[in-house]
């Protein structure tokens, strides 16, 4: 297992499709299930953050940003 690195929480605006958000909300609801009154208690914004962070970690975002060729040209 790779060594753990220090991380920071960064608040940013991320553009995702409506279908992506709908999938995250639907799957989060399936995971937690409704309470006795039929309500779902889950912070979907936190779930979006978790999913994006996990994706970035698993797909080596650090190496991606270190490559200057990946930056948009002005």
C-alpha positions, 0 to 999 in steps of 0.5 A: 500500500502506498504511503499516506500523504498529507491532504487538504480540503479545498472548496471549489466549483466543479462542473458535472452533468445533471446525470452524474449528480442524479446517479450520486443522489440515487445511489446514496439513497440506496445505501442509507435507505429511508428512516421510519418516516420515509426520509433519507438523511444523507448530505449529498454534497458530502457524497459528491465531494467523497466521490470526486476525491476518491476518483482523483486519488484512484486516477493519480490526479497528482501526476496529472497536474504535475505534467504542464502539458495538461494545462489549458492554453490561453 
